Amino acid sequence: MFWVTAAALMGSVMVSYVKARAEGLGQTEFRGLMQRPERLILLITGTVLNAPINNLFFPGCADCTLQWTIVILAVLTNLTALQRLVSSRRELA
């Protein structure tokens, strides 16, 4: 789980970094599924719903919902960073 969390953190940082770097080079339009508000909503929802969902559906697992939230965050943030990088490269080339 450590590496998944590290990937989620790296993806979140890269989404912001690619945007800031592209803005510095003159790009104004940004796309992507997991911008800052979406990341925040996903984390808050996963944290709030962790206990109720685990008690109802996964009684033997203490943090299954939160773990899946972090996996989803890791995948989507890295895809968003890659999408922004490719889009910025095309627009600025």
N, CA, C and O atoms as CSV, one atom per row, in Angstrom:
chain,resi,resn,atom,element,x,y,z
A,1,MET,N,N,0.817,-1.200,0.000
A,1,MET,CA,C,0.000,0.000,0.000
A,1,MET,C,C,0.865,1.270,0.000
A,1,MET,O,O,0.428,2.335,-0.437
A,2,PHE,N,N,2.090,1.132,0.496
A,2,PHE,CA,C,2.995,2.285,0.515
A,2,PHE,C,C,3.223,2.817,-0.890
A,2,PHE,O,O,3.159,4.027,-1.111
A,3,TRP,N,N,3.491,1.927,-1.847
A,3,TRP,CA,C,3.804,2.356,-3.209
A,3,TRP,C,C,2.589,2.948,-3.902
A,3,TRP,O,O,2.726,3.857,-4.721
A,4,VAL,N,N,1.411,2.451,-3.586
A,4,VAL,CA,C,0.192,3.019,-4.169
A,4,VAL,C,C,-0.020,4.430,-3.635
A,4,VAL,O,O,-0.378,5.336,-4.388
A,5,THR,N,N,0.198,4.614,-2.348
A,5,THR,CA,C,0.072,5.941,-1.749
A,5,THR,C,C,1.121,6.897,-2.317
A,5,THR,O,O,0.829,8.064,-2.577
A,6,ALA,N,N,2.330,6.402,-2.505
A,6,ALA,CA,C,3.379,7.231,-3.112
A,6,ALA,C,C,3.004,7.615,-4.541
A,6,ALA,O,O,3.258,8.742,-4.966
A,7,ALA,N,N,2.402,6.685,-5.283
A,7,ALA,CA,C,1.964,6.986,-6.653
A,7,ALA,C,C,0.849,8.026,-6.650
A,7,ALA,O,O,0.816,8.899,-7.517
A,8,ALA,N,N,-0.068,7.942,-5.681
A,8,ALA,CA,C,-1.139,8.937,-5.576
A,8,ALA,C,C,-0.563,10.312,-5.260
A,8,ALA,O,O,-0.988,11.314,-5.835
A,9,LEU,N,N,0.390,10.360,-4.361
A,9,LEU,CA,C,1.035,11.627,-4.016
A,9,LEU,C,C,1.795,12.193,-5.207
A,9,LEU,O,O,1.704,13.386,-5.496
A,10,MET,N,N,2.539,11.343,-5.893
A,10,MET,CA,C,3.298,11.788,-7.060
A,10,MET,C,C,2.357,12.296,-8.155
A,10,MET,O,O,2.625,13.324,-8.777
A,11,GLY,N,N,1.263,11.584,-8.390
A,11,GLY,CA,C,0.304,12.020,-9.403
A,11,GLY,C,C,-0.312,13.360,-9.060
A,11,GLY,O,O,-0.479,14.212,-9.933
A,12,SER,N,N,-0.655,13.555,-7.789
A,12,SER,CA,C,-1.241,14.827,-7.368
A,12,SER,C,C,-0.262,15.979,-7.555
A,12,SER,O,O,-0.642,17.056,-8.014
A,13,VAL,N,N,0.977,15.753,-7.204
A,13,VAL,CA,C,1.994,16.791,-7.377
A,13,VAL,C,C,2.226,17.069,-8.859
A,13,VAL,O,O,2.360,18.225,-9.262
A,14,MET,N,N,2.272,16.018,-9.668
A,14,MET,CA,C,2.544,16.187,-11.094
A,14,MET,C,C,1.412,16.914,-11.816
A,14,MET,O,O,1.668,17.677,-12.747
A,15,VAL,N,N,0.166,16.691,-11.402
A,15,VAL,CA,C,-0.957,17.415,-12.010
A,15,VAL,C,C,-0.757,18.914,-11.814
A,15,VAL,O,O,-0.890,19.692,-12.759
A,16,SER,N,N,-0.441,19.311,-10.599
A,16,SER,CA,C,-0.224,20.732,-10.316
A,16,SER,C,C,1.034,21.257,-10.998
A,16,SER,O,O,1.042,22.376,-11.511
A,17,TYR,N,N,2.093,20.458,-11.007
A,17,TYR,CA,C,3.357,20.894,-11.606
A,17,TYR,C,C,3.224,21.102,-13.111
A,17,TYR,O,O,3.687,22.110,-13.646
A,18,VAL,N,N,2.591,20.152,-13.792
A,18,VAL,CA,C,2.442,20.273,-15.247
A,18,VAL,C,C,1.609,21.504,-15.583
A,18,VAL,O,O,1.906,22.210,-16.547
A,19,LYS,N,N,0.570,21.765,-14.795
A,19,LYS,CA,C,-0.250,22.954,-15.035
A,19,LYS,C,C,0.571,24.228,-14.833
A,19,LYS,O,O,0.531,25.131,-15.668
A,20,ALA,N,N,1.305,24.301,-13.740
A,20,ALA,CA,C,2.104,25.500,-13.464
A,20,ALA,C,C,3.179,25.702,-14.523
A,20,ALA,O,O,3.426,26.827,-14.958
A,21,ARG,N,N,3.807,24.629,-14.930
A,21,ARG,CA,C,4.866,24.731,-15.941
A,21,ARG,C,C,4.296,25.181,-17.280
A,21,ARG,O,O,4.886,26.027,-17.952
A,22,ALA,N,N,3.143,24.618,-17.677
A,22,ALA,CA,C,2.524,24.995,-18.949
A,22,ALA,C,C,2.011,26.431,-18.906
A,22,ALA,O,O,2.086,27.143,-19.907
A,23,GLU,N,N,1.488,26.864,-17.754
A,23,GLU,CA,C,1.061,28.258,-17.626
A,23,GLU,C,C,2.243,29.196,-17.805
A,23,GLU,O,O,2.113,30.254,-18.421
A,24,GLY,N,N,3.385,28.816,-17.274
A,24,GLY,CA,C,4.584,29.627,-17.425
A,24,GLY,C,C,5.042,29.744,-18.871
A,24,GLY,O,O,5.709,30.708,-19.244
A,25,LEU,N,N,4.680,28.759,-19.677
A,25,LEU,CA,C,5.047,28.773,-21.094
A,25,LEU,C,C,3.953,29.353,-21.984
A,25,LEU,O,O,4.121,29.437,-23.200
A,26,GLY,N,N,2.824,29.756,-21.377
A,26,GLY,CA,C,1.798,30.448,-22.134
A,26,GLY,C,C,0.526,29.685,-22.416
A,26,GLY,O,O,-0.360,30.220,-23.083
A,27,GLN,N,N,0.393,28.473,-21.947
A,27,GLN,CA,C,-0.842,27.729,-22.185
A,27,GLN,C,C,-1.913,28.212,-21.215
A,27,GLN,O,O,-1.629,28.493,-20.050
A,28,THR,N,N,-3.151,28.305,-21.708
A,28,THR,CA,C,-4.229,28.816,-20.859
A,28,THR,C,C,-5.339,27.802,-20.614
A,28,THR,O,O,-6.072,27.932,-19.633
A,29,GLU,N,N,-5.486,26.806,-21.464
A,29,GLU,CA,C,-6.576,25.840,-21.315
A,29,GLU,C,C,-6.026,24.518,-20.797
A,29,GLU,O,O,-5.047,23.988,-21.321
A,30,PHE,N,N,-6.674,23.994,-19.757
A,30,PHE,CA,C,-6.216,22.741,-19.154
A,30,PHE,C,C,-7.367,21.764,-19.054
A,30,PHE,O,O,-8.494,22.130,-18.720
A,31,ARG,N,N,-7.061,20.522,-19.348
A,31,ARG,CA,C,-8.049,19.453,-19.267
A,31,ARG,C,C,-7.616,18.483,-18.185
A,31,ARG,O,O,-6.499,18.544,-17.672
A,32,GLY,N,N,-8.519,17.599,-17.858
A,32,GLY,CA,C,-8.153,16.547,-16.922
A,32,GLY,C,C,-9.286,16.232,-15.975
A,32,GLY,O,O,-10.070,17.102,-15.594
A,33,LEU,N,N,-9.353,14.983,-15.608
A,33,LEU,CA,C,-10.425,14.510,-14.750
A,33,LEU,C,C,-10.183,14.868,-13.284
A,33,LEU,O,O,-11.119,15.243,-12.578
A,34,MET,N,N,-8.953,14.758,-12.826
A,34,MET,CA,C,-8.666,14.913,-11.397
A,34,MET,C,C,-7.913,16.206,-11.100
A,34,MET,O,O,-6.724,16.197,-10.781
A,35,GLN,N,N,-8.633,17.308,-11.213
A,35,GLN,CA,C,-8.046,18.575,-10.801
A,35,GLN,C,C,-8.155,18.666,-9.283
A,35,GLN,O,O,-8.669,17.742,-8.653
A,36,ARG,N,N,-7.695,19.734,-8.694
A,36,ARG,CA,C,-7.644,19.837,-7.236
A,36,ARG,C,C,-9.006,19.631,-6.554
A,36,ARG,O,O,-9.066,18.880,-5.580
A,37,PRO,N,N,-10.093,20.252,-7.010
A,37,PRO,CA,C,-11.374,20.028,-6.330
A,37,PRO,C,C,-11.838,18.571,-6.402
A,37,PRO,O,O,-12.386,18.045,-5.433
A,38,GLU,N,N,-11.622,17.926,-7.536
A,38,GLU,CA,C,-12.038,16.537,-7.681
A,38,GLU,C,C,-11.226,15.621,-6.767
A,38,GLU,O,O,-11.765,14.673,-6.195
A,39,ARG,N,N,-9.940,15.901,-6.632
A,39,ARG,CA,C,-9.101,15.098,-5.726
A,39,ARG,C,C,-9.573,15.264,-4.290
A,39,ARG,O,O,-9.649,14.293,-3.537
A,40,LEU,N,N,-9.888,16.490,-3.919
A,40,LEU,CA,C,-10.355,16.757,-2.565
A,40,LEU,C,C,-11.688,16.066,-2.291
A,40,LEU,O,O,-11.868,15.462,-1.234
A,41,ILE,N,N,-12.614,16.152,-3.228
A,41,ILE,CA,C,-13.920,15.505,-3.065
A,41,ILE,C,C,-13.758,13.994,-2.938
A,41,ILE,O,O,-14.401,13.374,-2.091
A,42,LEU,N,N,-12.908,13.397,-3.768
A,42,LEU,CA,C,-12.686,11.951,-3.702
A,42,LEU,C,C,-12.119,11.542,-2.346
A,42,LEU,O,O,-12.585,10.573,-1.748
A,43,LEU,N,N,-11.123,12.266,-1.861
A,43,LEU,CA,C,-10.523,11.924,-0.569
A,43,LEU,C,C,-11.495,12.115,0.596
A,43,LEU,O,O,-11.556,11.279,1.497
A,44,ILE,N,N,-12.247,13.202,0.580
A,44,ILE,CA,C,-13.212,13.438,1.661
A,44,ILE,C,C,-14.302,12.377,1.640
A,44,ILE,O,O,-14.671,11.848,2.688
A,45,THR,N,N,-14.819,12.062,0.457
A,45,THR,CA,C,-15.869,11.052,0.341
A,45,THR,C,C,-15.367,9.688,0.804
A,45,THR,O,O,-16.051,8.991,1.553
A,46,GLY,N,N,-14.179,9.312,0.360
A,46,GLY,CA,C,-13.618,8.027,0.776
A,46,GLY,C,C,-13.382,7.945,2.270
A,46,GLY,O,O,-13.599,6.898,2.879
A,47,THR,N,N,-12.941,9.042,2.864
A,47,THR,CA,C,-12.682,9.059,4.301
A,47,THR,C,C,-13.977,9.004,5.104
A,47,THR,O,O,-14.071,8.263,6.082
A,48,VAL,N,N,-14.968,9.780,4.696
A,48,VAL,CA,C,-16.240,9.818,5.423
A,48,VAL,C,C,-16.989,8.493,5.300
A,48,VAL,O,O,-17.579,8.019,6.271
A,49,LEU,N,N,-16.965,7.900,4.116
A,49,LEU,CA,C,-17.713,6.662,3.893
A,49,LEU,C,C,-16.937,5.407,4.270
A,49,LEU,O,O,-17.478,4.305,4.174
A,50,ASN,N,N,-15.699,5.542,4.690
A,50,ASN,CA,C,-14.873,4.378,5.000
A,50,ASN,C,C,-15.505,3.487,6.070
A,50,ASN,O,O,-15.705,2.295,5.833
A,51,ALA,N,N,-15.818,4.032,7.220
A,51,ALA,CA,C,-16.364,3.224,8.315
A,51,ALA,C,C,-17.733,2.627,7.990
A,51,ALA,O,O,-17.919,1.426,8.184
A,52,PRO,N,N,-18.708,3.420,7.499
A,52,PRO,CA,C,-20.019,2.815,7.219
A,52,PRO,C,C,-19.975,1.715,6.157
A,52,PRO,O,O,-20.606,0.671,6.323
A,53,ILE,N,N,-19.246,1.936,5.085
A,53,ILE,CA,C,-19.191,0.929,4.020
A,53,ILE,C,C,-18.457,-0.313,4.497
A,53,ILE,O,O,-18.873,-1.431,4.194
A,54,ASN,N,N,-17.375,-0.134,5.236
A,54,ASN,CA,C,-16.646,-1.298,5.744
A,54,ASN,C,C,-17.485,-2.099,6.724
A,54,ASN,O,O,-17.437,-3.329,6.707
A,55,ASN,N,N,-18.255,-1.429,7.581
A,55,ASN,CA,C,-19.106,-2.147,8.529
A,55,ASN,C,C,-20.217,-2.916,7.831
A,55,ASN,O,O,-20.586,-4.005,8.271
A,56,LEU,N,N,-20.753,-2.367,6.750
A,56,LEU,CA,C,-21.854,-3.027,6.045
A,56,LEU,C,C,-21.389,-4.123,5.097
A,56,LEU,O,O,-21.981,-5.201,5.060
A,57,PHE,N,N,-20.340,-3.861,4.335
A,57,PHE,CA,C,-19.976,-4.765,3.247
A,57,PHE,C,C,-18.667,-5.522,3.468
A,57,PHE,O,O,-18.505,-6.620,2.936
A,58,PHE,N,N,-17.743,-4.973,4.230
A,58,PHE,CA,C,-16.435,-5.609,4.446
A,58,PHE,C,C,-16.122,-5.666,5.940
A,58,PHE,O,O,-15.215,-4.971,6.397
A,59,PRO,N,N,-16.851,-6.477,6.712
A,59,PRO,CA,C,-16.650,-6.454,8.165
A,59,PRO,C,C,-15.253,-6.878,8.618
A,59,PRO,O,O,-14.831,-6.493,9.709
A,60,GLY,N,N,-14.534,-7.645,7.829
A,60,GLY,CA,C,-13.208,-8.087,8.240
A,60,GLY,C,C,-12.088,-7.135,7.858
A,60,GLY,O,O,-10.943,-7.330,8.265
A,61,CYS,N,N,-12.398,-6.124,7.093
A,61,CYS,CA,C,-11.367,-5.205,6.602
A,61,CYS,C,C,-11.606,-3.814,7.188
A,61,CYS,O,O,-12.680,-3.234,7.027
A,62,ALA,N,N,-10.596,-3.295,7.864
A,62,ALA,CA,C,-10.770,-2.017,8.554
A,62,ALA,C,C,-10.762,-0.817,7.613
A,62,ALA,O,O,-11.505,0.140,7.831
A,63,ASP,N,N,-9.934,-0.853,6.572
A,63,ASP,CA,C,-9.774,0.319,5.715
A,63,ASP,C,C,-9.911,0.006,4.234
A,63,ASP,O,O,-9.264,0.655,3.412
A,64,CYS,N,N,-10.723,-0.956,3.876
A,64,CYS,CA,C,-10.837,-1.349,2.461
A,64,CYS,C,C,-11.319,-0.205,1.579
A,64,CYS,O,O,-10.776,0.009,0.495
A,65,THR,N,N,-12.314,0.520,2.019
A,65,THR,CA,C,-12.848,1.615,1.211
A,65,THR,C,C,-11.803,2.710,1.020
A,65,THR,O,O,-11.649,3.240,-0.080
A,66,LEU,N,N,-11.104,3.040,2.062
A,66,LEU,CA,C,-10.068,4.071,1.963
A,66,LEU,C,C,-8.913,3.606,1.078
A,66,LEU,O,O,-8.347,4.403,0.329
A,67,GLN,N,N,-8.563,2.330,1.160
A,67,GLN,CA,C,-7.506,1.802,0.297
A,67,GLN,C,C,-7.908,1.881,-1.170
A,67,GLN,O,O,-7.098,2.263,-2.015
A,68,TRP,N,N,-9.149,1.524,-1.478
A,68,TRP,CA,C,-9.611,1.616,-2.867
A,68,TRP,C,C,-9.687,3.067,-3.324
A,68,TRP,O,O,-9.446,3.364,-4.495
A,69,THR,N,N,-10.018,3.967,-2.412
A,69,THR,CA,C,-10.026,5.389,-2.747
A,69,THR,C,C,-8.628,5.853,-3.151
A,69,THR,O,O,-8.471,6.607,-4.111
A,70,ILE,N,N,-7.629,5.406,-2.423
A,70,ILE,CA,C,-6.253,5.797,-2.739
A,70,ILE,C,C,-5.798,5.176,-4.053
A,70,ILE,O,O,-5.075,5.813,-4.819
A,71,VAL,N,N,-6.213,3.940,-4.325
A,71,VAL,CA,C,-5.878,3.303,-5.605
A,71,VAL,C,C,-6.493,4.091,-6.760
A,71,VAL,O,O,-5.820,4.365,-7.754
A,72,ILE,N,N,-7.760,4.451,-6.632
A,72,ILE,CA,C,-8.437,5.235,-7.673
A,72,ILE,C,C,-7.743,6.581,-7.850
A,72,ILE,O,O,-7.528,7.033,-8.974
A,73,LEU,N,N,-7.397,7.215,-6.742
A,73,LEU,CA,C,-6.695,8.498,-6.798
A,73,LEU,C,C,-5.348,8.358,-7.502
A,73,LEU,O,O,-4.983,9.205,-8.318
A,74,ALA,N,N,-4.614,7.304,-7.195
A,74,ALA,CA,C,-3.303,7.092,-7.821
A,74,ALA,C,C,-3.435,6.932,-9.330
A,74,ALA,O,O,-2.677,7.535,-10.089
A,75,VAL,N,N,-4.384,6.129,-9.761
A,75,VAL,CA,C,-4.550,5.880,-11.197
A,75,VAL,C,C,-5.005,7.148,-11.917
A,75,VAL,O,O,-4.417,7.536,-12.927
A,76,LEU,N,N,-6.041,7.786,-11.404
A,76,LEU,CA,C,-6.618,8.930,-12.110
A,76,LEU,C,C,-5.724,10.169,-12.088
A,76,LEU,O,O,-5.691,10.917,-13.065
A,77,THR,N,N,-5.004,10.398,-10.999
A,77,THR,CA,C,-4.122,11.568,-10.989
A,77,THR,C,C,-2.962,11.400,-11.961
A,77,THR,O,O,-2.574,12.352,-12.639
A,78,ASN,N,N,-2.411,10.202,-12.032
A,78,ASN,CA,C,-1.315,9.984,-12.979
A,78,ASN,C,C,-1.806,10.045,-14.418
A,78,ASN,O,O,-1.091,10.540,-15.290
A,79,LEU,N,N,-3.012,9.551,-14.682
A,79,LEU,CA,C,-3.576,9.686,-16.028
A,79,LEU,C,C,-3.823,11.151,-16.374
A,79,LEU,O,O,-3.576,11.572,-17.504
A,80,THR,N,N,-4.305,11.923,-15.416
A,80,THR,CA,C,-4.538,13.345,-15.643
A,80,THR,C,C,-3.227,14.080,-15.909
A,80,THR,O,O,-3.156,14.917,-16.809
A,81,ALA,N,N,-2.198,13.773,-15.136
A,81,ALA,CA,C,-0.895,14.410,-15.356
A,81,ALA,C,C,-0.355,14.062,-16.737
A,81,ALA,O,O,0.177,14.928,-17.433
A,82,LEU,N,N,-0.487,12.812,-17.133
A,82,LEU,CA,C,-0.028,12.396,-18.457
A,82,LEU,C,C,-0.839,13.074,-19.553
A,82,LEU,O,O,-0.283,13.511,-20.561
A,83,GLN,N,N,-2.152,13.163,-19.358
A,83,GLN,CA,C,-3.020,13.826,-20.336
A,83,GLN,C,C,-2.636,15.301,-20.477
A,83,GLN,O,O,-2.559,15.813,-21.593
A,84,ARG,N,N,-2.397,15.977,-19.373
A,84,ARG,CA,C,-1.998,17.386,-19.428
A,84,ARG,C,C,-0.635,17.558,-20.078
A,84,ARG,O,O,-0.416,18.505,-20.833
A,85,LEU,N,N,0.271,16.650,-19.789
A,85,LEU,CA,C,1.604,16.727,-20.377
A,85,LEU,C,C,1.542,16.581,-21.889
A,85,LEU,O,O,2.167,17.353,-22.615
A,86,VAL,N,N,0.795,15.600,-22.366
A,86,VAL,CA,C,0.665,15.380,-23.809
A,86,VAL,C,C,-0.053,16.555,-24.458
A,86,VAL,O,O,0.362,17.027,-25.517
A,87,SER,N,N,-1.129,17.032,-23.832
A,87,SER,CA,C,-1.885,18.160,-24.369
A,87,SER,C,C,-1.021,19.423,-24.431
A,87,SER,O,O,-1.049,20.148,-25.426
A,88,SER,N,N,-0.266,19.680,-23.384
A,88,SER,CA,C,0.604,20.859,-23.361
A,88,SER,C,C,1.694,20.757,-24.410
A,88,SER,O,O,2.025,21.738,-25.075
A,89,ARG,N,N,2.238,19.583,-24.551
A,89,ARG,CA,C,3.299,19.392,-25.548
A,89,ARG,C,C,2.774,19.646,-26.955
A,89,ARG,O,O,3.451,20.270,-27.773
A,90,ARG,N,N,1.563,19.160,-27.236
A,90,ARG,CA,C,0.971,19.381,-28.562
A,90,ARG,C,C,0.667,20.853,-28.796
A,90,ARG,O,O,0.939,21.386,-29.872
A,91,GLU,N,N,0.102,21.508,-27.791
A,91,GLU,CA,C,-0.293,22.904,-27.963
A,91,GLU,C,C,0.914,23.832,-28.066
A,91,GLU,O,O,0.885,24.803,-28.821
A,92,LEU,N,N,1.953,23.545,-27.327
A,92,LEU,CA,C,3.109,24.433,-27.303
A,92,LEU,C,C,4.140,24.113,-28.381
A,92,LEU,O,O,5.083,24.878,-28.586
A,93,ALA,N,N,3.965,22.998,-29.063
A,93,ALA,CA,C,4.941,22.620,-30.107
A,93,ALA,C,C,4.716,23.387,-31.390
A,93,ALA,O,O,5.445,23.191,-32.362
